[in-house]
Amino acid sequence: MFKRYYFLISLVFCSFAYAGAQKEEQLSSNVQTSMQRSINDGQSPRLVFATPAEGEVWLAAMSARLAKRIPDEFIRRTLLTAIHYEASRAGLDPQLVLGLIHVESGFNRYALSVVGARGLMQVMPFWQRSIGSGTHNLFDMNTNLRYGCTILRHYLDMENGDYFRALGRYNGSLGRAEYPNLVYGAWKNYYAYADSGTKLAEK
């Protein structure tokens, strides 16, 4: 019993914790308002495809790739639907977001870094102050994805569409190649999809 308990605790706390290096920044009022509006949009997650059939093909393909990490099919498909929705509404490639989550938390929604970054996309709590609310639960799947995608979109806008630099900002290592290339490698090796249009050059 003790060994099982220790394993579960270790699983929760031993995450990659890359995004914990993010620095809190002063946001302009326009940017802050825009990000707050995005965070507080109450729409329910759904697949964003031209037809339901296309969505089902994508969902089946990604579900198969995550089967070992998330054995429960319902949880897997629910998570993938939320990822696709939040990435799409933020104007991000869902495959890239899958790669980021792979690196950040290994799809552990309860991951907690030593500096306090939380959940699937390892969101730092200071973002609650900046663009959300202290009542928001960053371990909640949909809330975490909403924050993470909104933050990455913000960094992408700051960097004029440069994913390499935006990912560097996301993890607090702007200008260094390690983290963007880790995300790129996870994306390319595990989650590449034929209809995915985003390009991220290795540097």
C-alpha positions in Angstrom: 0.0 0.0 0.0 2.8 2.4 1.0 4.7 1.7 -2.3 1.6 2.3 -4.3 1.0 5.6 -2.5 4.6 6.7 -3.0 4.4 5.9 -6.7 1.3 8.0 -7.1 2.8 10.9 -5.2 5.9 10.7 -7.3 3.9 10.6 -10.5 2.2 13.8 -9.5 5.3 15.8 -8.4 8.0 14.5 -10.7 7.2 16.4 -13.9 9.5 18.0 -16.4 8.7 21.5 -15.0 10.1 23.5 -17.9 7.6 26.4 -17.9 8.5 27.2 -14.3 11.2 29.5 -15.6 8.6 31.9 -17.0 8.9 35.4 -15.7 6.0 37.6 -14.6 5.7 40.6 -16.9 3.8 43.8 -17.0 1.1 43.5 -19.6 -0.3 46.5 -21.5 -4.0 47.2 -20.7 -5.0 46.1 -24.2 -3.2 42.8 -24.0 -4.4 42.1 -20.5 -8.0 42.8 -21.5 -7.7 40.6 -24.5 -6.2 37.7 -22.6 -8.8 38.1 -19.8 -11.5 37.9 -22.4 -10.0 34.7 -23.8 -9.6 33.1 -20.4 -13.2 33.9 -19.4 -14.9 32.6 -22.6 -17.2 29.9 -21.3 -17.6 27.9 -24.5 -17.5 24.1 -24.2 -14.7 22.2 -25.9 -15.5 20.7 -29.3 -13.5 19.5 -32.3 -13.0 22.2 -34.9 -13.0 20.6 -38.3 -14.8 21.2 -41.6 -16.8 18.0 -41.1 -17.5 15.6 -38.2 -15.9 12.8 -40.2 -12.6 14.7 -40.4 -12.7 15.3 -36.7 -13.3 11.7 -36.0 -10.4 10.6 -38.1 -8.1 13.0 -36.2 -9.4 11.9 -32.9 -9.0 8.2 -33.6 -5.4 8.8 -34.9 -4.3 10.9 -31.8 -6.2 8.6 -29.4 -4.2 5.6 -30.6 -0.9 7.5 -30.1 -1.8 8.4 -26.5 -3.2 5.0 -25.6 -0.2 3.9 -23.5 0.0 7.2 -21.6 -3.8 7.4 -21.0 -5.3 4.0 -21.0 -8.9 5.2 -20.4 -10.4 5.8 -23.9 -13.1 8.3 -22.7 -10.6 10.4 -20.8 -8.2 10.3 -23.7 -10.8 11.4 -26.2 -12.2 14.1 -23.9 -8.6 15.5 -23.4 -7.9 15.5 -27.1 -11.1 17.3 -27.9 -10.3 19.9 -25.3 -6.7 20.3 -26.7 -7.9 20.6 -30.3 -10.5 23.2 -29.3 -8.3 25.4 -27.1 -5.4 25.3 -29.6 -7.7 26.1 -32.5 -9.5 29.0 -30.8 -6.1 30.4 -29.9 -4.9 30.1 -33.5 -2.3 27.4 -32.6 -1.5 24.1 -34.2 -3.1 21.3 -32.0 -0.1 19.1 -32.9 2.3 21.6 -31.5 0.3 21.9 -28.3 0.4 18.1 -28.0 4.2 18.2 -28.3 4.4 20.9 -25.7 2.2 19.0 -23.2 4.3 15.9 -23.9 7.4 17.8 -22.8 5.9 19.8 -20.0 3.9 17.2 -18.1 3.9 13.9 -19.9 0.1 14.4 -20.0 -0.2 14.3 -16.2 -2.9 16.9 -15.4 -1.8 17.0 -11.7 1.9 17.7 -12.4 3.4 20.3 -10.1 6.9 21.6 -10.5 9.2 22.6 -7.7 8.5 26.3 -8.5 4.8 25.8 -8.6 4.0 25.5 -12.3 0.8 23.4 -12.6 -1.0 21.0 -14.7 -0.8 19.8 -18.3 0.8 22.9 -19.7 2.7 23.8 -16.5 1.0 27.2 -16.0 2.6 29.5 -13.3 0.1 30.8 -10.7 1.0 34.4 -11.3 -1.0 34.2 -14.5 -4.1 33.9 -12.4 -3.4 37.4 -11.0 -2.6 38.8 -14.5 -5.3 37.5 -16.7 -7.7 35.3 -14.6 -8.8 34.7 -11.0 -7.4 33.1 -7.9 -10.5 30.9 -7.9 -9.4 29.3 -11.2 -8.1 25.7 -10.6 -5.0 25.3 -12.8 -5.2 21.5 -12.3 -8.6 21.5 -14.0 -8.0 20.2 -17.5 -10.0 22.8 -19.5 -8.8 25.7 -17.3 -5.2 24.7 -17.7 -5.4 24.3 -21.5 -7.2 27.6 -21.8 -4.5 29.4 -19.8 -1.6 27.6 -21.6 -2.9 28.2 -25.1 -3.7 31.8 -24.3 -0.2 32.4 -22.9 1.5 30.7 -25.9 -0.6 32.8 -28.3 0.5 35.9 -26.4 4.1 35.0 -26.8 3.6 34.1 -30.5 2.1 37.5 -31.1 5.1 39.2 -29.3 7.5 37.3 -31.5 5.6 38.0 -34.8 4.7 34.4 -35.4 8.2 32.9 -34.6 7.4 29.7 -32.9 11.0 29.1 -31.9 11.2 32.3 -30.0 7.6 32.0 -28.6 8.4 28.6 -27.1 11.6 30.0 -25.7 9.5 32.6 -23.9 7.0 30.0 -22.7 9.8 28.2 -20.9 11.8 31.2 -19.9 14.8 30.3 -22.1 14.4 32.8 -25.0 17.3 32.5 -27.5 18.3 29.0 -26.5 17.5 26.0 -28.6 17.0 23.1 -26.1 13.4 23.6 -25.2 12.0 24.6 -28.6 13.8 21.6 -30.1 12.4 19.2 -27.4 8.9 20.4 -28.3 9.5 20.1 -32.0 11.0 16.6 -31.5 7.9 15.5 -29.5 5.6 17.0 -32.1 7.5 15.5 -35.1 8.1 12.1 -33.6 4.7 11.4 -31.8 2.0 13.8 -33.0 2.7 14.8 -36.6 -0.4 14.9 -38.7 -0.9 15.2 -42.5 -3.2 18.2 -42.3 -1.1 20.1 -39.7 0.0 23.4 -41.2 2.3 24.9 -38.6 6.1 24.9 -39.3 8.8 25.2 -36.6 12.3 25.1 -37.9 14.9 23.5 -35.7 17.8 25.8 -34.7 
